[in-house]
Amino acid sequence: MNDDEPTSQITECGSFDVLRDDLAHPYVNGNKLRKLDAVWPALLAGPARHVVTCGGAQSAHLVAVAALAAGTRGALASHLLVRGEAPAAPTGHALYMRLLGGNVRYVPRREYAARGAMLAAYAAALCAPPDGPRPDQIAVLPEGGAMPGALLGSARLVRWLAGELGAAPRDLVLDCGTGATAAGLALGVALLGLPWRVVGVEVGGPPGEAARTATGLLNEAVAEYDLNPGVPDAAQAALRWVPRGHPRRFGRTLPGDGAAVRAVAAATGVVLDPIWTLAAWEAAAARAAAATVGPAPRQLMLHTGGGLALCGAAQRWPEQY
Ligand SMILES: *Cc1c(COP(=O)(O)O)cnc(C)c1O
């Protein structure tokens, strides 16, 4: 977000460690903060007066952009294009993106499917009135903040972690949607030559999708920032993609999720949500339990935060919560 070195807290939770990035900011959850770490200052330094982006009704990215835009006290206005219909009673991220002052527009799914065209048409309409902004005063961010510049913040987090943890082998375990956060962590591991692996739990999309997006972003980042051409291969070598332990369609919650979250909170004080972070917790716990023979890398779960995303699902499956 600024020139300060990003810091967080590392807590031991029994057989593995947790990076408490969920505590980073009340409305900008851990991994969205990391993804915007380099992007946002660049945006503020440019001519932009409006930022346009898109996502689902419970998108943490949309709330993050609304919160950071609110922090500019009028210098930047946020425009949030949300997939689907407005909920009858907004809750969780759907509520907070409005409370934080975002200009929220719900877009029918068919129109939303062509994201690029949708974002471009919205930006053009903003500029259309005679007193409207110039095109260069509109910044457009992709869904989920998945852009090459997003990798830099996660890479900077790895540098901070290496200072805290030293260079012993580690597995960084995190829940993934687009894979942009994992790609940035792998970039940091590659740039620093650390003996670390990045274990991405595929939560947000079909198998293989996060890996494809991560690969694309790594290649784009290497071109854009003129990095050593060996970096993408080293980053790929650090990446591992694993399915989540209890698979389900993204956004659903299963019987037992509420009990699992309550048990972790009771034992450790850490609050998870079954949409995202429970998947990473379970993966880190399973990997720590499996690694009982010989020297194995210690697991560090990145708690990416974003628990408000559960509010919509908790309304639909109240019996579990
Ligand atoms: C957005 C989000 C993710 C997905 O991050 P990617 O960089 O798209 O993989 C994971 N967990 C939480 C809590 C999120 O809000």
The ligand as an SDF file (V2000), in Angstrom:
LIG
                    3D

 15 15  0  0  0  0  0  0  0  0999 V2000
   -9.7400  -13.5810   -3.5510 C   0  0  0  0  0  0  0  0  0  0  0  0
   -9.4510  -14.6150   -2.5510 C   0  0  0  0  0  0  0  0  0  0  0  0
   -8.7140  -15.7630   -2.8920 C   0  0  0  0  0  0  0  0  0  0  0  0
   -8.2280  -16.0130   -4.3000 C   0  0  0  0  0  0  0  0  0  0  0  0
   -7.0140  -15.3720   -4.5800 O   0  0  0  0  0  0  0  0  0  0  0  0
   -6.2990  -15.5700   -5.9870 P   0  0  0  0  0  0  0  0  0  0  0  0
   -5.1460  -14.6530   -5.9680 O   0  0  0  0  0  0  0  0  0  0  0  0
   -7.3190  -15.1770   -7.0260 O   0  0  0  0  0  0  0  0  0  0  0  0
   -5.9270  -16.9910   -6.1210 O   0  0  0  0  0  0  0  0  0  0  0  0
   -8.4220  -16.6620   -1.9030 C   0  0  0  0  0  0  0  0  0  0  0  0
   -8.8700  -16.4880   -0.6190 N   0  0  0  0  0  0  0  0  0  0  0  0
   -9.5820  -15.4020   -0.2700 C   0  0  0  0  0  0  0  0  0  0  0  0
  -10.0160  -15.2780    1.1430 C   0  0  0  0  0  0  0  0  0  0  0  0
   -9.9040  -14.4410   -1.2080 C   0  0  0  0  0  0  0  0  0  0  0  0
  -10.6150  -13.3710   -0.8610 O   0  0  0  0  0  0  0  0  0  0  0  0
  1  2  1  0
  2  3  1  0
  2 14  2  0
  3  4  1  0
  3 10  2  0
  4  5  1  0
  5  6  1  0
  6  7  2  0
  6  8  1  0
  6  9  1  0
 10 11  1  0
 11 12  2  0
 12 13  1  0
 12 14  1  0
 14 15  1  0
M  END
$$$$
